[in-house]
Amino acid sequence: MPIKKGVRVISDNRKARHDYFIEDVYEAGLALVGTEVKSIRLGRVNIKDSYVKVKNDEAIVVGMHVSPYEKGNIYNRDPFRERKLLLHKREILKLKKLSEADGYSLIPLNIYIKDGLVKMEVAVAKGKKLYDKRHDIAERDAKRQIEQKRKEERNWD
């Protein structure tokens, strides 16, 4: 079967951009079993409450839910099992150092298929306070109102 070229986003963690300041982003592969790959291709994955931890010099994603493949029978694995991220050793050590800093976390941003391989974007993120979230919401509303005014002015011309 030919490998499809390009990028297709499977799952996006929109809540991460709302709850965290994104400092740095890394692309990582995922160590998966065949039925998990098939399930992910069908879009049956959830990364909403997941996070990444570095343990024994390995990056591991925790809390990612991959629904069991319907036709996988005995080959299906635990939907919530920890999955290893495939990164270079220097990237893992850098992520470990950054995650140990005060207030920083490693958060998955999205899962996508790139040239036939399942990839994940991992962000080094700092948590937002409530007033930061309110400021972002107010800024978004202001931009939306400005755009509405511009559209109204264009319609009158």
C-alpha positions as CSV (number, residue, x, y, z in Angstrom):
1,M,0.0,0.0,0.0
2,P,1.5,3.4,-1.0
3,I,2.3,5.8,1.8
4,K,0.3,9.0,1.6
5,K,2.3,12.2,1.7
6,G,1.4,15.3,3.7
7,V,0.1,16.0,7.2
8,R,-3.4,15.1,8.5
9,V,-4.3,16.3,12.0
10,I,-6.1,13.6,13.9
11,S,-6.7,15.2,17.4
12,D,-6.0,18.7,18.7
13,N,-5.7,19.8,22.3
14,R,-7.4,23.2,22.2
15,K,-7.6,23.4,25.9
16,A,-3.8,23.4,26.2
17,R,-3.5,26.7,24.4
18,H,-6.2,28.2,26.7
19,D,-4.6,26.9,30.0
20,Y,-0.9,27.3,29.2
21,F,1.6,29.7,27.7
22,I,3.4,27.7,25.0
23,E,7.2,28.2,25.2
24,D,8.6,25.6,22.9
25,V,7.3,22.8,20.6
26,Y,8.9,19.5,19.7
27,E,7.8,16.8,17.2
28,A,7.9,13.3,18.5
29,G,7.0,9.9,17.1
30,L,4.9,7.4,19.1
31,A,5.7,3.8,19.9
32,L,2.4,2.1,19.1
33,V,0.9,-1.3,18.4
34,G,-0.8,-2.0,15.0
35,T,-4.3,-1.9,16.3
36,E,-3.6,1.4,18.0
37,V,-2.4,2.9,14.7
38,K,-5.6,1.7,13.0
39,S,-7.7,3.3,15.7
40,I,-5.8,6.6,15.6
41,R,-6.2,6.7,11.8
42,L,-10.0,6.5,12.4
43,G,-9.7,9.5,14.8
44,R,-10.5,7.5,17.9
45,V,-7.9,9.2,20.2
46,N,-8.2,11.7,23.0
47,I,-5.3,13.8,24.4
48,K,-7.3,16.3,26.3
49,D,-6.2,15.3,29.9
50,S,-2.8,13.8,28.9
51,Y,0.7,15.0,29.8
52,V,4.3,13.9,29.2
53,K,6.8,12.9,31.8
54,V,10.4,11.9,31.6
55,K,11.3,8.8,33.4
56,N,14.6,6.8,33.2
57,D,15.7,9.0,30.3
58,E,12.6,8.1,28.3
59,A,9.7,10.5,27.4
60,I,6.3,8.9,28.1
61,V,2.9,10.2,27.4
62,V,0.4,9.5,30.2
63,G,-3.4,9.7,30.1
64,M,-3.8,9.5,26.3
65,H,-6.8,7.5,25.4
66,V,-6.8,5.4,22.2
67,S,-10.1,3.5,21.8
68,P,-9.8,-0.2,21.1
69,Y,-9.9,-1.1,17.5
70,E,-13.3,-2.8,16.7
71,K,-11.8,-5.6,14.7
72,G,-8.7,-6.0,16.8
73,N,-10.1,-8.6,19.2
74,I,-7.2,-10.2,21.3
75,Y,-4.6,-7.7,19.8
76,N,-6.1,-4.7,21.5
77,R,-4.2,-3.1,24.3
78,D,-5.2,-1.1,27.4
79,P,-6.7,2.2,26.1
80,F,-4.9,4.3,28.8
81,R,-1.5,2.6,28.8
82,E,1.6,4.7,28.9
83,R,3.2,5.1,25.5
84,K,6.8,5.9,24.7
85,L,7.7,9.0,22.7
86,L,10.4,8.7,20.1
87,L,12.8,11.6,20.5
88,H,16.6,12.1,20.3
89,K,18.5,11.6,23.6
90,R,19.5,15.3,23.7
91,E,15.9,16.4,23.2
92,I,14.8,14.1,26.0
93,L,17.4,15.5,28.4
94,K,16.5,19.1,27.4
95,L,12.8,18.3,28.0
96,K,13.6,16.8,31.4
97,K,15.6,19.9,32.4
98,L,12.8,22.2,31.3
99,S,10.0,20.2,32.9
100,E,11.9,20.3,36.3
101,A,11.9,24.1,36.2
102,D,9.3,25.7,38.4
103,G,5.8,26.0,36.8
104,Y,6.6,24.3,33.5
105,S,4.9,21.2,32.2
106,L,5.1,19.0,29.1
107,I,1.8,19.0,27.3
108,P,0.7,17.2,24.0
109,L,-0.7,19.8,21.6
110,N,-1.9,17.5,18.8
111,I,-1.6,14.1,17.1
112,Y,-1.2,13.9,13.3
113,I,-0.1,11.6,10.6
114,K,2.9,12.8,8.6
115,D,4.0,10.7,5.6
116,G,2.2,7.6,7.0
117,L,3.7,7.9,10.5
118,V,1.9,8.9,13.7
119,K,3.5,12.0,15.3
120,M,2.7,14.2,18.3
121,E,3.6,17.8,19.0
122,V,4.8,18.2,22.6
123,A,5.0,21.7,24.1
124,V,7.0,23.0,27.0
125,A,4.3,25.1,28.7
126,K,3.8,27.4,31.7
127,G,0.5,27.5,33.4
128,K,-1.7,30.5,33.1
129,K,-3.3,32.3,36.0
130,L,-7.0,33.2,35.9
131,Y,-6.3,36.8,35.1
132,D,-4.2,35.8,32.1
133,K,-7.1,33.7,30.8
134,R,-9.4,36.7,31.3
135,H,-7.0,39.0,29.5
136,D,-6.8,36.6,26.5
137,I,-10.6,36.3,26.3
138,A,-11.0,40.1,26.4
139,E,-8.3,40.5,23.7
140,R,-10.1,37.9,21.5
141,D,-13.5,39.7,21.9
142,A,-11.9,43.0,21.0
143,K,-10.5,41.6,17.8
144,R,-13.8,40.1,16.9
145,Q,-15.6,43.4,17.4
146,I,-13.1,45.2,15.3
147,E,-13.5,42.7,12.5
148,Q,-17.3,43.0,12.7
149,K,-17.1,46.8,12.4
150,R,-14.8,46.5,9.4
151,K,-17.2,44.1,7.7
152,E,-20.1,46.5,8.4
153,E,-18.2,49.4,6.9
154,R,-17.4,47.4,3.8
155,N,-21.0,46.4,3.3
156,W,-22.1,50.1,3.4
157,D,-19.7,51.0,0.5
